Amino acid sequence: MIDESIKLGLHVKIGEYVIIEKNVVIGDNVVIGHHAVIKEGTIIGNHVIISDHSVLGQFPVSNKKMARKPPSQLSPLVIGNSARIGSQCVIFRGTTIHDGVLVGDAAAIRENVTVGKNSIIGRNVMVENNTFIGEHVTVQTSSYVTAFMIIEDDVFIGPCLSSSNDKYMSAGNGELIGPILKRGSKIGNNVSLLPGVTIGENAVVGAGAVVTKNVKPNEVVIGNPARPMRQ
């Protein structure tokens, strides 16, 4: 039995053992896989595919140890038209997934995140809270996108990125400042980005580099610590 508060579009296909909570809005031609959970208030556009065992609209939890508690009030999760959500994904409330986004299997996207049009969040990627991801961005497998990070349009991130936002490592000193990746920059496999660094437009960070300082536009850096590559 579908709750009366749920707004269901035309030609929606719902798998077995799916849970759809109150006040959910689902557009036309949506496919929802088996065992998916759509939390209260979630808004899903047209032509969206949600694969098996995914949870959409999750609310964050905390414990006494957490210095920065998640907000008690969050807007509903919004999934844009023609988005594709893989199996076993968890996407939190307060987040907006724009049109044409692909979220790979087992990815997690926390609260207050924006993912721009036609971007790709790869398999097993973790995107932390309060992060902005622009349009046509690729974040490949098993990357960790820290909280308060800004990723502009057309950025490419190779597998296994490690990014950080707290130079004092939970000592409680100062604010959290994530890296900024400017438009068109490219990040190689297994790169580490330290808190607050800026990667300039169209810059390239070579595989395995540890970036401790800002990288200039169009610059190519390699190594640990990352330094400009000789021309």
C-alpha positions as CSV (number, residue, x, y, z in Angstrom):
1,M,0.0,0.0,0.0
2,I,1.4,3.4,-1.1
3,D,1.0,6.2,1.5
4,E,-1.4,8.9,0.4
5,S,1.2,11.6,1.0
6,I,3.5,10.0,-1.7
7,K,3.4,11.6,-5.1
8,L,4.1,9.0,-7.7
9,G,4.6,9.8,-11.4
10,L,3.7,7.9,-14.5
11,H,5.3,4.6,-15.5
12,V,7.2,4.1,-12.2
13,K,8.7,0.6,-11.7
14,I,9.2,-0.5,-8.1
15,G,11.1,-3.6,-7.2
16,E,10.4,-6.0,-4.4
17,Y,10.7,-5.1,-0.7
18,V,11.1,-1.3,-1.4
19,I,10.3,1.1,1.4
20,I,9.0,4.6,0.4
21,E,8.4,6.9,3.4
22,K,5.9,9.8,3.7
23,N,5.9,12.9,1.5
24,V,8.3,11.4,-1.1
25,V,7.9,12.8,-4.7
26,I,8.8,10.5,-7.6
27,G,8.8,11.7,-11.2
28,D,7.8,9.9,-14.4
29,N,9.6,6.8,-15.8
30,V,11.6,6.1,-12.6
31,V,13.0,2.6,-11.9
32,I,13.6,1.6,-8.2
33,G,15.5,-1.6,-7.6
34,H,14.8,-4.3,-5.0
35,H,15.2,-3.5,-1.3
36,A,15.8,0.3,-1.9
37,V,14.8,2.7,0.9
38,I,13.5,6.2,0.0
39,K,13.4,8.3,3.2
40,E,10.8,10.9,4.1
41,G,10.5,14.0,1.9
42,T,13.0,12.9,-0.8
43,I,12.4,14.4,-4.3
44,I,13.2,12.3,-7.3
45,G,13.1,13.7,-10.9
46,N,12.1,12.0,-14.1
47,H,13.9,9.1,-15.8
48,V,15.9,8.3,-12.7
49,I,17.3,4.8,-12.0
50,I,17.9,3.7,-8.4
51,S,19.6,0.3,-8.1
52,D,19.2,-2.4,-5.5
53,H,19.7,-1.8,-1.8
54,S,20.4,1.9,-2.0
55,V,19.2,4.4,0.8
56,L,18.2,7.9,-0.3
57,G,17.5,10.7,2.2
58,Q,19.5,9.3,5.1
59,F,19.7,11.5,8.2
60,P,23.1,11.9,9.8
61,V,23.8,10.6,13.3
62,S,26.4,11.5,16.0
63,N,27.8,10.6,19.4
64,K,29.3,12.4,22.4
65,K,32.8,12.3,21.0
66,M,32.0,14.3,17.8
67,A,33.1,17.9,18.2
68,R,31.0,19.1,15.3
69,K,27.5,17.7,15.5
70,P,25.4,17.5,12.2
71,P,22.5,19.9,11.9
72,S,19.2,18.9,13.5
73,Q,17.3,20.2,10.5
74,L,18.0,19.4,6.9
75,S,16.1,20.0,3.6
76,P,15.0,17.0,1.6
77,L,17.4,15.1,-0.7
78,V,16.8,16.1,-4.3
79,I,17.7,13.8,-7.2
80,G,17.6,15.5,-10.6
81,N,16.3,14.1,-13.9
82,S,18.1,11.2,-15.6
83,A,20.4,10.6,-12.6
84,R,21.7,7.0,-12.1
85,I,22.2,5.7,-8.6
86,G,24.1,2.4,-8.2
87,S,23.6,-0.4,-5.8
88,Q,24.2,0.0,-2.0
89,C,24.6,3.7,-2.2
90,V,23.8,6.0,0.7
91,I,22.9,9.6,0.0
92,F,21.9,12.0,2.8
93,R,19.3,14.7,3.3
94,G,20.2,18.2,2.5
95,T,22.0,17.2,-0.7
96,T,21.2,18.0,-4.3
97,I,22.2,15.6,-7.1
98,H,21.7,17.5,-10.4
99,D,20.5,16.1,-13.8
100,G,22.5,13.3,-15.4
101,V,24.7,12.5,-12.5
102,L,26.0,8.9,-12.1
103,V,26.7,7.6,-8.6
104,G,28.6,4.3,-8.7
105,D,27.9,1.3,-6.5
106,A,28.7,1.5,-2.8
107,A,29.3,5.3,-2.9
108,A,28.3,7.5,0.0
109,I,27.4,11.2,-0.2
110,R,26.8,13.1,3.0
111,E,24.5,16.0,3.9
112,N,24.7,19.5,2.4
113,V,26.5,18.4,-0.8
114,T,25.9,19.6,-4.3
115,V,26.9,17.5,-7.3
116,G,26.6,19.4,-10.6
117,K,25.1,18.2,-13.9
118,N,26.6,15.1,-15.7
119,S,29.2,14.5,-13.1
120,I,30.4,11.0,-12.1
121,I,30.9,9.9,-8.5
122,G,32.7,6.5,-8.9
123,R,32.4,3.2,-7.1
124,N,33.1,3.3,-3.3
125,V,33.7,7.0,-3.3
126,M,33.1,8.9,0.0
127,V,32.0,12.5,-0.3
128,E,31.8,14.2,3.1
129,N,29.4,17.0,4.1
130,N,29.3,20.6,3.0
131,T,31.1,19.9,-0.2
132,F,30.5,21.5,-3.7
133,I,31.1,19.5,-6.8
134,G,30.6,21.3,-10.1
135,E,29.5,20.1,-13.6
136,H,31.2,17.4,-15.7
137,V,33.4,16.3,-12.8
138,T,34.8,12.8,-12.6
139,V,35.7,11.4,-9.2
140,Q,37.1,7.8,-9.7
141,T,37.0,4.7,-7.6
142,S,37.6,4.7,-3.8
143,S,38.4,8.5,-3.5
144,Y,37.9,10.3,-0.3
145,V,36.5,13.8,-0.8
146,T,36.7,15.6,2.6
147,A,34.2,18.0,4.1
148,F,34.2,21.7,3.0
149,M,35.9,20.9,-0.3
150,I,35.2,22.8,-3.5
151,I,35.6,21.1,-6.9
152,E,34.9,23.3,-9.9
153,D,33.6,22.2,-13.3
154,D,35.5,19.8,-15.6
155,V,37.8,18.5,-12.9
156,F,39.2,15.0,-13.2
157,I,40.2,13.0,-10.0
158,G,41.9,9.6,-10.4
159,P,41.3,6.6,-8.1
160,C,42.1,6.7,-4.4
161,L,42.4,10.5,-3.8
162,S,43.0,11.3,-0.1
163,S,42.0,14.8,0.9
164,S,42.0,16.5,4.4
165,N,40.6,19.7,5.9
166,D,42.0,19.8,9.5
167,K,45.6,20.7,9.9
168,Y,45.4,20.1,13.7
169,M,43.8,16.6,13.4
170,S,40.8,17.0,15.7
171,A,42.7,19.1,18.3
172,G,39.8,21.6,18.1
173,N,41.9,24.5,16.8
174,G,40.7,26.6,13.9
175,E,38.1,26.0,11.2
176,L,37.9,23.1,8.8
177,I,39.2,24.2,5.3
178,G,39.1,21.7,2.5
179,P,41.1,21.8,-0.7
180,I,39.9,23.8,-3.7
181,L,40.2,22.3,-7.2
182,K,39.9,24.9,-9.8
183,R,38.2,24.4,-13.2
184,G,39.8,21.8,-15.5
185,S,42.5,20.6,-13.0
186,K,43.5,17.0,-13.1
187,I,44.5,14.9,-10.1
188,G,46.4,11.6,-10.6
189,N,46.0,8.3,-8.8
190,N,46.8,8.1,-5.0
191,V,47.3,11.8,-4.6
192,S,47.1,13.4,-1.1
193,L,45.8,16.9,-0.7
194,L,46.5,18.8,2.6
195,P,44.0,21.2,4.1
196,G,43.3,24.4,2.3
197,V,45.5,23.9,-0.7
198,T,44.3,25.3,-4.1
199,I,45.0,23.5,-7.3
200,G,44.9,26.1,-10.1
201,E,42.9,26.0,-13.3
202,N,44.1,23.3,-15.7
203,A,46.9,22.3,-13.4
204,V,48.0,18.6,-13.2
205,V,49.0,16.8,-10.1
206,G,51.0,13.6,-10.9
207,A,50.2,10.2,-9.4
208,G,51.2,9.7,-5.8
209,A,52.0,13.3,-5.1
210,V,51.5,14.9,-1.7
211,V,50.4,18.5,-2.2
212,T,51.3,20.8,0.8
213,K,51.2,24.1,-1.0
214,N,49.1,25.8,-3.7
215,V,49.6,24.8,-7.3
216,K,49.6,27.5,-9.9
217,P,47.3,27.5,-13.0
218,N,48.6,25.2,-15.8
219,E,51.4,23.9,-13.6
220,V,52.4,20.3,-13.4
221,V,53.6,19.0,-10.0
222,I,55.0,15.7,-8.9
223,G,56.5,14.1,-5.8
224,N,56.4,14.3,-2.1
225,P,56.2,17.1,-1.3
226,A,54.8,18.1,-4.7
227,R,57.1,20.4,-6.7
228,P,56.8,21.8,-10.3
229,M,58.0,19.3,-12.9
230,R,61.1,20.4,-14.9
231,Q,60.3,21.5,-18.4
